[in-house]
Amino acid sequence: MSPQDRFHQDPFQDIRPYNDDEFHEVVARIANSPRVAEAVARSFSSSPLIMSLIKPVISWRVKKRLSGMDHIGDFQLWLSTFVEKMLKTTTDGFTVSGLDELAEDDKRLWISNHRDIALDPTLVNYALHLKGLDTGRIAIGDNLLTDPLVADLMRLNKSFVVPRSVQTKREKLDALKLLSQYISHSIETGHSVWLAQQEGRAKDGKDETDTAVLKMLSLAGRGEGKDFSQALQVVKPLPVTISYEYDPCDLMKARELVAKRAGQEYKKDNDEDVKSILEGIKGQKGRIHVAFGHPIKESDFANANLLKAEIDRQILQGYKLFPVNYAAFSLLQEESLVPEIENIPQQDLEENINWLNERARNEQQDVKQQLLFMYAEPVLQSQK
């Protein structure tokens, strides 16, 4: 079959997640990768001797477990056990709101704030899983899929590719059109989709929707003669807010922002995104809340700016403010907060003020200030 024939048969083949009929081939590649056994072994011990002893056992167990699966649903159910374990060991609780208002067959574009590379879509899908609802497909940048093993794992977990590495304007437009078509096609054929409200994480704590993302979503409708409002109503965007009490990557983000603001060239290490993913998974996160918003009124689809304003409003409204947010705000104001604010006990505020001071104890003053602004930003936004 020629590339042209294959494209017409499946125009989304290069960007879509794997299908069930590809499952066994991909699982075999993953199971036979020595890197999988090494990664699992490393989570148990850093000792070369112990790792060399347990890797063969781990490899055998991984192959046995994966060989007992038949489709994507089996794989996701298996992954959910790891998510559950991660939540038990690295958080102080996981709560969800808003899902009771949605119908079981209501497939939508979950457009959320973006704080963690891997956990944001994972936790949205886990919330859906707990409610007995179908998990959604996940938009992920091609910069995270340069490693074939990582690409296999992500695309097996319902991830599809967002182009970021294309060079020319023509290539970028064509890639974005295909992406827009795939998102519309997914929702129209009964598959929800998760998409971040902006490209990249909101490292400064400001959760704002990029209108370029909304305009990308409208590209699929242009060929069908649909205007912006009609095209966006097809994908039925619904805002979702993910609130982390503590961010394991907070200092990494603060240092990067300070360096860039100072005009220093900041070049990512080859494995920096992977380090952020692992730190986000392993680090302590305190409490986490996922808030699903409300269906957007038809009048708010009139143009990109109106739709952005409504998505931003709902995401801010859904944000759960924790004592650490008020503690950071208090330190920036250089005054103590009274206990009546949000019914937060003074002791909780003082403990979090101490935690923030200790967290930034060895950092430069501008990095500490940036850290405080990251945690205080949701309070500042709520006051506006």
N, C-alpha and C positions, 0 to 999 in steps of 0.2 A: 504493500500500500504506500503510495507516494505521500509526502508531507502535506500536500494540498488536500488529498482525499481524507487523510486522518484529521485535518483541521475541520473540514466540513462535517465529518462524522462526530467529532467532539471538539468544538472550538475552544473549550476551557481546559483541555487536557494538561497544559503546561502550568496552570495556576491552581486548579481545583484540588481538594483533598482526595485521597485514595478512595476507591470504591470497594465494596465487599468482594467483587470478583478479582481484585488485585491483592486482597488481604494476605493470603498465604505466601505469595512471593515476597512481599515486603517484610512480613514477620520472619521469614526464613533468613533474610539478609540481616535483620536486627539480632536474631538469636545467635547467629554465627559470628557476630562481630566480637572480637576479644575486648574491645573497648567497653562494651556493656558490662561484662564481668568485672573488668578493672574498676569501673566507676562505682559499681555496687560494693565491691570489696573495699574501696577507699572510704566509703561511708561507715564501714565497720572499724577500720584500723588504718593508720598511716605507716605501720611497720612493714617494711619490704618482705620480711620473713613470713609474717602472718598473712599478708596479702597473697604471697605465692602459694601458701597452703590452702587458702579458702577459695581462690579464684576458680579452680576446676570444679569445686562443689557448686559454687554460684552459677557458673556457666551451665552445668547440668540442670540445675533447678530452673533457670530462666528458660532454657530450651524446652523442658518438660511442661512448664506453665504455659508458654506461648503456643506450644503444639496442641494444647487442649482448646484453643480458641478457633472460632469459625468466621467471625465477622467483626466489624468495627465496634459494634455495641458491646461485645465481649471484652474487647481491649479497653474501652472507656470505663466499663464496670470495674475492671481490674485496677485501672489508674485511680478510680474513686477511693479505693482503700488506702492508697498512699496519700491522697488529699486529706482524708479523714485523720490519718495518723499525723500528718503535718499540722493540722489544725489543733490536735490535742496536745502536741508537744511544743508548739511555737506561738500559741495564742492563748488569750484568757477568755475566749468565747467568740462564736460566730453567729450572727443574727441576720435575719432577712425580713424585709417588709415590702408590701405592695403586690405580691404575686397572687394574693387571694382575689384580686379584682380582675385578673386576666383569665380568659377562656382557655381551655386545654388545647384547642386547635388554632389558637391565635398566633400565627407566625409573624415575627417582626424583626426589625433592625434594632438590636440593643446598642444604643450609642452611649458610651460611658466616658467618665473621666478616666485619666490614664496616669497611674502612679507607679505600677510595677509591671515589668515586661511580660512576665509569664503568669503571675497570679491573678491579674485583673480578669482576663477572659476565663481562666480556670475557675475562679470563685463564682462568676456569673453562671457558668455552666453547672457548677456544683449546687448552687442554689436552686436551679431548675431541676436538677436530678433529685434533690431532697423532696421537691414538691411533686415528683412523679412526672415531670414534663420532659419533652425531648430537649437534649442539649443542642446548642447552636453551632454553626460553622464560625471559625475564628479568622479574622484578618490579621496577617502577620507580615512584617516587612521582609523583603528578600535578603536584606543584610544579615538576618538571623539564620538564614538557610544555606549559607555557603558550605557548611559541613554536611556531606551526604547523609551521615547517620542522624544528625539533628533534623535534617529535612524529612527523612523517612519517619522519624518519631512524631514530628509536628503534623505532617500531612496525614498520618494514620490517626491522629487525634482531631480530625475535622478542621485542620488549618488550611487556609488558602493563601496564595502569595500576592502581596501588595508590592508593585514595582517601585523601587527607590534607586536602583543602580543604572537605569536607562539614561543615555546621554543626550541625544538630540531632542528638540521640541516635538518633532514629528513622532519619534518613537515613544516619547512620554505620553503624548495625547492618545496614540493608538492603544498603549498599555492601560491607560486610565479608562478609556472607553470599554475595553474588554473587562476590566475590573468592575465597572459600573453595571455592565450587562450581566456579569456573573452574580453580583449581589441581588439584582432584580430577579434574575432567573431562579436563584435559590429560594427567595421568599415566595415567589409565585408558584413554585413547585413544592411548597410545604416544608421549607427549612429556614429556621431563624438564623440570624447572623449577628455576631458581635463585631463592633467597630469602635475604635477610639475616637474621641471628639476632635483630636488633633494629632498630627504626626509627631511621634515621640512622646516621652513622658513629660508631665507637668512638673519639672524638677523644682520650680520656684513655688509650687503650691497653688498656682493660679489655674483653676479649671475653667478654661475658655474654649468654646467651639470655634474651630477654624472654618470660615465660610468656604474655603477652597475644598474642604472635605464634602460639604453639602453640594457644591457645584459639581464635584466629581460624580456624586450619586445621581445627578440629573442627566448625565451624558447619555445614559441608556435610553432615555425617552426622546432624545432629539431626533433619532432616526425614525421614530414613530410619530413625529409631529406633536409631541407633548411639550407643554411649557414646564417651567420649574415646578410649579405647584402640583401639576398632574403627575410628573415623574416622581416627586418625593412622596406623594401620598400612596404610590404603589408599594414602596418599601416600608411604609408605616413605622417611622422611627419612634422609639420610646426611650426617653432618657433613663439612665441607670447611674446611681452614685455609689462608689466604693470608698468607704472610709476606713483607714488604718489608724489605730491609736498611735503606734510607733512605726517608723520607717527604717528598716535595717540598713537601707542604702542612703540615709539622710546625709551623712558626712561626705560620702563620695559625691553626691549631687552638689552639696554646698561648695566643696573645693572646686569642682568643675565650673560652677557659675561664677565664682569669685575670679578664677583664672581668666575666663572669657571676658568678664567685665573689665579686667585690668589690661586687656588687649594682648594677653599672652596667647600664643598659639596652643590650642588644646587638641591633641591628636590622640584618638582612642587607641589603646592597645588592641591587638588582634582578638584577644579573648576577653575584652572588658565587658561586653554584653553578657557573655557566659558567666563571668564573675558576678555581675549584678543579678542575674537570674538565680544563681546558687545562693547568694547572700540573702536575696528576698525570700527564698524558700526556707533556708535554715535559720535565719535570724528571728529574734523575738519581735512579735508584732502587736502585743497587747490584744485589745479587742478589735474585731472587724465587723462592720455592718454593710450589707448590700441593700440599697433601697431602689426598688423599681418604681418609676414615676407613673404618670397618667397619659393616656392617649392625647395627642396634640390636636387642638381645634383646627378646623379647616382654614379659618382666617389667618392662622399663623404660618401657613405654607405659601403665602403670597410672594415672598421673596426670601433670599438667603439671609438677609440681615434680621428680618422678623423671626425666622425659624431659629437662627442662632440665639437670639435673645430669649426665646421660650425654652430652648434646650438648656441654656446657661442658668435660667431661673429655676428650672426643675432640679438640675443637678445640685445647685447651691442649696435649694430647699431640702433636698434629700440628705445633705451632708450631716453626719453625726459628729457633733463637737465633743471632744473629750477634755478632761482637765489639763492635759499637756498643751492643748491649743490655747486655753486661757492663760496658762502659766507663761507661755512664750509671749503672748500679748502683754501680760503684766510686766515682764522683763523689758520689753521694748518701750513701754510707757514709763518705766522706772518708778512704778508705784504698786502697792499691794492691792489685789482685788478683794472686794468684800465677799463674805461667804454666800450672800444671797444670789449672786450671779449664777444663773442656770442651776440653782440649788446644788452647787458643787461645794462640798465641805472645804473649809479653809485648809485642813490638814492635807487633803488631796492636792490642792494647789501648791502648798509648800513642798510636798514630796516631789511634785513634777518640776517645780522651780529648781530644786536641788538636783534632780535627774538631768535637766538641761545644762545646768552649770557643770556638772561632772562630765557629761557627754562631750562638752566642748572645752574641757579643761586644758588640753594640750594643743588647742587650735589657735591660729591667729585671730585677732579681734574681728576682722572682716568676715572670716569664715563663721565665727560664732554668730555674728549679726545675721548672716544669710540663713543659718540654721534656724534662728528664732523666727525670721520672716516666713520660712517655709511652714513652720508649725502654726504661726499666728495668722497666716493669710486667710483661712476659712472664717476666722472671727472678724477680720477686717472686712471681708466681703459681705458677711452677714449684716454688719452694721450699716453698710451702704444700702 
